[in-house]
């Protein structure tokens, strides 16, 4: 499928992402939720990967392999992971030592032209939502190949989840984030409309949404927040302030947490976190 690329250009990786994700690999693995089978099945069907036929797939910006571990179980799918961050690659190898992972960026993919049937991006496309990345993605996809973008976000319909979002999301101002919706703009550009199956209407109309839940302890709830690059890269004193605010929210909504057994440590109490998964599909024309 290609060779390992030259050293990644520093401009290809956002400074906050590079620093933050390097600092909190363990928090990422502990705190980030997985993906619901219903959402993954939808993406596989849309990209024609549900027939069990041999196909080449890439998990781009794979992190510690939260999405990769699901993709490698799909019959017929030969999966290669790509990740720019060396620390994250180390975390990935601990969890999925048998899965091939290459260092690379969206603007510098280690694959030959027209060699890949599908590219998946879990929780990462907002970091490289610009034309240069689309050009490179288009280069490596085979004609008719496709791109699946997936994001999990806390469902703010739950009051306590909404309060937590209000604590940490304002800290990301000026930093590329999924929840701002800015990533959609690249799909409104001439390049996307010419080279991908971008409809004339709002590109977001191609998204499907799936509600699901995950159970977390109070500690895991904090690890999920700490795994965000802009929180991980905060100065220690500011990070401590954020943690105190998070703990205050969790205390106010303590009834949402259920102790796993009598006399258990309160840090191990479980809560069901409501999530909403967005799956966005685009296919290469030609």
C-alpha positions in Angstrom: 0.0 0.0 0.0 3.0 2.3 0.0 6.1 3.2 1.9 6.8 5.0 5.2 6.9 8.8 4.4 9.7 11.2 5.2 9.5 13.1 8.5 6.2 14.8 8.9 6.2 18.5 8.2 5.7 20.4 11.5 3.0 22.6 9.9 0.9 19.5 9.3 0.2 19.1 13.0 -1.6 21.7 15.1 0.7 22.7 18.0 -2.0 22.2 20.7 -2.8 18.7 19.3 0.8 17.8 19.2 1.5 18.9 22.8 -1.7 17.9 24.4 -2.0 14.4 23.0 1.6 13.7 23.8 1.0 14.5 27.5 -2.2 12.4 28.1 -2.0 9.2 26.1 -3.2 7.2 29.1 -6.1 9.6 29.7 -7.1 9.2 26.1 -7.2 5.4 26.3 -9.0 5.4 29.6 -11.5 8.2 29.1 -12.4 8.1 25.4 -15.6 6.1 24.6 -15.9 3.5 21.9 -18.2 3.6 18.9 -21.7 2.0 18.7 -22.0 -0.9 16.3 -25.0 0.7 14.7 -23.0 3.7 13.6 -20.1 1.6 12.3 -22.5 -0.7 10.4 -24.0 2.4 8.7 -20.6 3.6 7.6 -19.6 0.2 6.3 -22.8 -0.1 4.3 -22.4 3.4 2.8 -18.8 2.6 1.8 -19.6 -0.8 0.4 -17.5 -2.6 3.0 -20.2 -4.9 4.4 -20.0 -7.7 1.9 -17.0 -9.4 3.3 -15.0 -8.8 0.1 -11.2 -8.0 0.4 -10.8 -4.2 0.9 -8.0 -1.9 2.0 -9.0 0.6 4.8 -7.1 3.2 6.7 -7.8 4.5 10.2 -6.4 8.0 9.9 -5.5 9.9 13.1 -6.0 6.6 14.9 -4.9 7.7 18.4 -4.8 4.7 20.7 -7.0 2.7 18.3 -10.5 3.3 19.7 -11.9 2.9 16.2 -9.2 0.6 14.8 -10.1 -2.2 17.2 -13.6 -2.3 15.7 -12.4 -2.1 12.1 -10.0 -5.0 12.3 -12.9 -7.3 13.3 -14.8 -6.5 10.0 -14.6 -9.5 7.6 -12.5 -8.8 4.5 -11.1 -5.5 5.8 -7.3 -5.1 5.7 -6.7 -2.2 8.1 -3.7 0.0 8.5 -3.6 2.7 11.1 -2.0 6.1 10.6 -1.1 8.5 13.4 1.2 11.6 13.5 1.9 11.6 17.2 4.8 9.4 18.4 3.4 9.1 21.9 0.0 8.1 20.6 1.6 5.5 18.4 3.3 4.0 21.5 -0.1 3.8 23.2 -1.6 2.2 20.1 1.0 -0.5 20.1 0.3 -1.4 23.7 -3.3 -2.0 22.9 -3.1 -3.4 19.4 0.4 -4.8 19.0 -0.5 -7.0 16.0 -2.1 -4.1 13.9 0.1 -2.2 11.5 0.5 1.5 12.3 2.4 4.1 10.3 3.4 7.6 11.2 1.8 10.0 8.9 -0.5 13.0 8.6 -3.6 13.8 6.5 -1.5 16.0 4.2 1.3 13.4 3.9 -0.2 9.9 3.7 2.2 6.9 3.3 0.3 5.2 0.5 0.4 5.0 -3.3 -2.0 6.7 -5.6 -5.5 5.0 -5.8 -4.5 2.3 -3.4 -7.1 2.6 -0.6 -10.8 1.7 -0.6 -11.8 3.6 2.4 -10.4 6.1 5.0 -12.0 6.4 8.5 -11.3 9.3 10.8 -12.5 9.0 14.4 -12.6 12.3 16.5 -9.9 13.9 14.3 -11.0 15.5 11.1 -11.5 19.0 12.6 -7.7 19.2 13.0 -7.1 19.0 9.3 -10.4 20.2 7.7 -8.8 22.0 4.8 -8.3 21.5 1.1 -4.7 20.3 1.4 -5.9 17.3 3.3 -8.7 16.6 0.9 -6.3 16.6 -2.0 -4.1 14.0 -0.3 -7.1 11.9 0.7 -8.4 12.1 -2.8 -5.0 11.0 -4.2 -4.8 7.7 -2.2 -8.5 6.7 -2.5 -9.5 4.4 -5.4 -12.2 5.7 -7.8 -15.5 5.2 -5.9 -13.6 4.9 -2.6 -14.9 6.7 0.4 -14.2 8.7 3.6 -16.1 8.2 6.9 -15.8 10.9 9.6 -17.0 9.9 13.0 -17.4 12.0 16.2 -18.7 11.2 19.7 -19.9 14.1 21.7 -21.7 14.3 25.1 -25.4 14.7 24.6 -26.3 18.0 26.2 -29.9 16.9 26.6 -28.8 15.5 29.9 -28.4 18.4 32.4 -25.3 17.1 34.1 -23.6 16.4 30.8 -24.5 19.9 29.7 -23.0 21.4 32.8 -19.7 19.5 32.2 -19.6 20.8 28.6 -20.0 24.3 29.9 -16.9 23.8 32.1 -14.4 22.7 29.5 -15.6 23.5 26.0 -15.1 27.3 26.4 -11.4 26.5 27.0 -11.1 25.5 23.3 -11.9 28.9 21.8 -9.6 29.5 18.8 -8.6 25.8 18.6 -10.2 23.5 15.9 -13.0 21.5 17.5 -15.8 19.4 16.1 -18.6 21.0 18.1 -18.1 24.4 16.4 -19.1 23.0 13.1 -16.3 24.8 11.3 -15.1 21.5 9.7 -18.1 21.6 7.4 -16.7 24.6 5.4 -14.1 22.5 3.5 -17.0 20.5 2.0 -18.6 23.7 0.7 -15.5 24.6 -1.3 -15.0 24.1 -5.1 -12.4 21.3 -4.6 -14.7 19.1 -2.5 -17.7 19.7 -4.8 -15.6 18.7 -7.9 -13.8 15.7 -6.5 -16.2 14.3 -3.9 -19.9 13.6 -4.1 -20.7 16.8 -2.3 -24.4 17.7 -2.9 -25.5 21.3 -3.6 -27.4 21.4 -0.3 -25.9 21.7 3.1 -23.1 19.1 3.4 -24.2 18.3 6.9 -27.2 16.6 5.3 -25.0 13.7 4.5 -24.5 13.0 8.3 -26.4 10.4 10.3 -26.7 10.6 14.0 -26.7 7.7 16.5 -27.5 8.0 20.2 -25.7 5.7 22.6 -24.3 5.6 26.1 -21.2 4.6 27.9 -20.7 3.9 31.6 -17.9 5.7 33.4 -16.5 6.1 36.9 -16.0 9.6 38.3 -12.3 9.2 37.6 -13.0 8.2 34.0 -15.3 11.2 33.6 -12.3 13.4 34.5 -9.9 11.4 32.3 -12.3 11.9 29.3 -12.0 15.7 29.8 -8.3 15.6 30.5 -7.7 13.7 27.2 -8.8 16.8 25.3 -5.6 18.4 24.0 -6.5 21.9 25.1 -7.1 20.7 28.7 -4.0 18.4 28.7 -1.8 21.3 27.7 -3.0 23.7 30.4 -0.7 24.9 33.1 -0.9 22.7 36.2 -2.7 25.3 38.3 -5.3 26.0 35.6 -5.8 22.3 35.1 -6.4 21.9 38.8 -9.1 24.7 38.6 -10.8 22.8 35.8 -10.7 19.5 37.8 -12.3 21.3 40.8 -15.1 22.6 38.6 -15.7 19.2 37.2 -15.7 17.6 40.6 -18.3 20.2 41.7 -20.6 19.3 38.9 -20.2 15.6 39.6 -21.0 16.3 43.3 -24.1 18.3 42.5 -25.3 15.4 40.3 -24.1 12.6 42.4 -27.4 10.8 42.2 -26.5 10.0 38.6 -23.7 7.8 39.9 -24.4 4.3 41.2 -22.0 2.5 43.5 -21.0 -0.9 42.0 -21.3 -2.5 45.4 -22.0 -1.6 49.0 -19.1 0.3 50.6 -17.3 0.9 47.3 -14.9 3.8 46.9 -17.0 6.8 45.5 -14.4 7.3 42.8 -15.5 4.0 41.4 -19.2 4.9 41.3 -20.7 4.5 37.8 -22.7 6.9 35.7 -24.3 6.4 32.3 -23.0 9.1 30.0 -25.4 10.0 27.0 -23.5 10.4 23.7 -24.4 11.3 20.2 -22.3 9.9 17.3 -22.2 11.8 14.0 -21.2 9.8 10.9 -20.4 11.8 7.8 -19.8 10.0 4.5 -18.1 11.3 1.3 -17.1 9.4 -1.7 -14.5 10.0 -4.3 -15.9 10.8 -7.8 -14.7 8.9 -10.8 
